């Protein structure tokens, strides 16, 4: 008989503790669940997909995600080699704005050093453990005080059955370049009707959704493969390397080559 996972049984057992699980590796799926505690989730070595009730979030390496108390979520690491570091903080009344909403942020050097310092800590940390508790309590305060603007690395879930089929097709055929008229025709729709369907169901235009889908997929290739940037551009449907690089930069804040190098530097740390 399989033992229940720690996140289902241990995290909320002591409501007042800060719970640490800082070296979770080898997971390929964390089932849908929720906590009374708020969750800090950091990843390295790949991309982690976090599915909430209304969105799929893409958490890249060297970034962290804040998941507020009570938010249902499932976690899908891009490979079994991904390492996830988790800290769970007690629920408080009237939390600051940062702690009320799901957000994805780049890790900063101060938080990174604290994570490295606490890397062997596991389980409940209570106020009676004064030295440890002071550090992880300060860590939570630093999240709010040092956070940059949350990155919009998420896509909404489609609800319309027609759109679900279209998006499944786009995802499977991500290596091809898709234009709205041809895509609509393949599903017996006009381009205007498909455009309106994207806007109505997802609140995004086709081009915005499709662009983000391609860039988010490229994150996995940049971290988990030896393909060069030109090959990766082609693998997500870009015929032009400059177009891919410029689009990636607008969304991620750095060029694909710089993004890959930042992860290589960390892996050698």
N, C-alpha and C positions, 0 to 999 in steps of 0.2 A: 504493500500500500504506500502511495506517495505521500510524503510529509507536506502539510500545507505550506505555502510560500510565506516567508517572513512578513511581506507587506500586507498579507491578509490577516495575520494572527498577532504580530509583535508590535507593529508601529504604534497602535493606539492603546495598547495594554495598560500603560501608565500615562494617563492624559497629561501629566505635568512634566514629563521628561522630554528632552530633545533626543530623538532616536537617530543613530548613525548607522549607515550601511555604505561604506565608502569604496568597496572594491567588488562590485557586482559585475561578473563577466561570464560569458558563455550562454547568456539568455538569448533566445531568439523570439520570445513572445512573453509579455507580462499581461495577463488577462485583465479585462475591464474590472475596475475596482475604484474605491474612493477612501479617503482618510478623513478623520476629524482634524488631523494636523495638516498644516501647510507643508508643501514639499519643495525642496531645492534639488534639482536634478542637473548634474553636470555630466558631459560625455567627452570621451577622447577615443580616437581610433576609428571613427566612422560617424554616420548619421543615424540618429534615433528618430523614428516616426512616433509621435504621440497623438493618439486619436481621442478627441473629446466628443461630446454628443453632437456638436455642430461643425467641427473642423478637424482637419489633419494638419498637425504642426510638424515642421521639419527642424529638428535640433541638430545643428552641425557640431563637429568636434571643436573644442575650445570655446564652447558657448554653454550657457546654463539656462534652465527654464524654471520659472516659479509657477507652481500649481497650487492655487488657493485651497483652503479647507473645503471639503465637500464636492469638489469637481471630479466627476467620473472620468476615468481615462484608461486607455490601454496603451502598451508600449511595444514597439516593434523595432529593435535594433537592426541595422542594415546587414550586420554579420555577427557571428558568435564571438569575434575578436574585439568587439566594442566593449569598452569599460565604462560603467556608469557609477557615479558617486552620488549618494543620496543623503540628505539631512532632512529630518521631519521636525517641525516646530509646533509647540502647543498652540491651539486656537486661542485668540484673544478677542475681546470685545472692541469694537470701533478701531479696526486696524487701519494703518495709513494706506493711501491709495495704491502704492506699489503692491501691497500684499493682497489686494482685493481682486486682482485680475491676472489671468494667464499672460505671461510674457517671456520672450526669449532675448537674451542679452549676451554680448561678448564677455568672456571672463577677463578680469583685470589682474595685474600682477600681485596686488595685495591679497585678494581672495585666493589666488592660486597658491601663494606661499602658505596661507593658513590651511588650505586643503592638503598640501604636502606635509605640513606639520602634524596634521591629525589623521594621516592616511591609515594608521593601524587601529584607530578607535572603532569599536563596534558595539551596537546595542544602546541601551538607555543611558543617558547622562543626566543626572539629577542635580539639584542645587546643593546636595550634600557633598558632591564631588566638585569643590569650589574652583579649583584651577581649571579643570576641563570645561566646566559649565560656563565659566567666565569667557572662555575663548569662543565656544560655539554660540553663546548668546550675543557676543560682540559681532560674530560672523553674520548673524541675521540682521543686526542693525546696519552693518556695512553694505548689505545688499541694497537697501533703499538709498543709502547715502552716496553710493558710488555708481549706481546703475545709470547707464546711458539710456537713450530712447529705445524702447522695445522694438526689435526688428520684426517686420511683418512676414515671417516665414511660415505662413499657413495658407491653406486653401479650404474653402467651405465644402461640405459634403453636398452633392446634388441629391435632390429629392424626387424630381421628375424621372420616371422610368426611361423616357426617351433620352434624357440627358445623361443618365447613368451609363447607358450603352455607348453614347458618344465618347464620354470621358474614359471609359474602360478601353475603348478602341485607341484613343490618343495615347494612353499610358502604355499599351502593348506595342504600339507602332511609334514610339517616341523618337526613333532614329530617322523617321521620315519627316519631311517638311510639309505641313498641312495648311491649306488655304481654306477659308470659310466656305466659299461657294462649292468647291469640290467635296468637302467634308459633308456639307448639308445634303448635297445630291446623293451621296452614298447612303444616307439615312432617309431618303425620300422626303426631304424638307427643302424649302427655299432658304437661301442664305439669310433673308430678313427674318424668317420665323426662327431659325436657329440662333441668330444674334439676340432676338428678343427673349428666347428661352434662357440663354446664359444670364442675361441681365435680370430677368424675373426670378429665376431660381437661385442664382448665386450672388447677385448684386455686382457682378463683374462682367466686363466685356469679354468676348471670346479671346481676343488677342492678349488681354491682361492675364487671364487664367492660363492660357496656353504657354505664354512666356514664362510665367512663374513655375509651371509644371516642369518645363524643360530645364530651367536653371536649378531647381531643387534636385532634379535627378542627376544633374552634372556634379553636384556636391559629392554624391556617393562615388562616382568614378574618380574624382580628383583625390579622394582620400584612400579608396580601397583598391586602386589599380595602378598599373605601370603605364597605362596609355598616355601618350603625350597630349598636349592641349588641343592640337588640331584634330586628333582622333576623337577626343571627347566631344569637341564641338560637333563633329559629324554624327556621333552616337546619340546626340540629342536633337538632331535635325537641322543643324546650322551648316550651310554650305560655305559661309564666310567666317573665318577666324576673327577678324576685327569686329564683326557684328556680334558674335558670341561674347567676345571679351568685353566689349562696351556694355552689352546688356547685363552681363554678370556683374560688372563693376557698379552699375547703377543700383542693382538690387542688393549686393553684398558689401559694397563699400570698398572693395579692393579687386584687383585683377585675378583671374583664375590662377596664374602662376604664383602670385603673392600669397593667395589663399593656401595653395598646396604647400608652399615653402614654410608658412607659419606652422603647419601641422607637422612637417618634417623636423622643424626645430624642436617642437615639443617632444616628439618621439625620441629624440636624442638627449632629452633633458636628464 
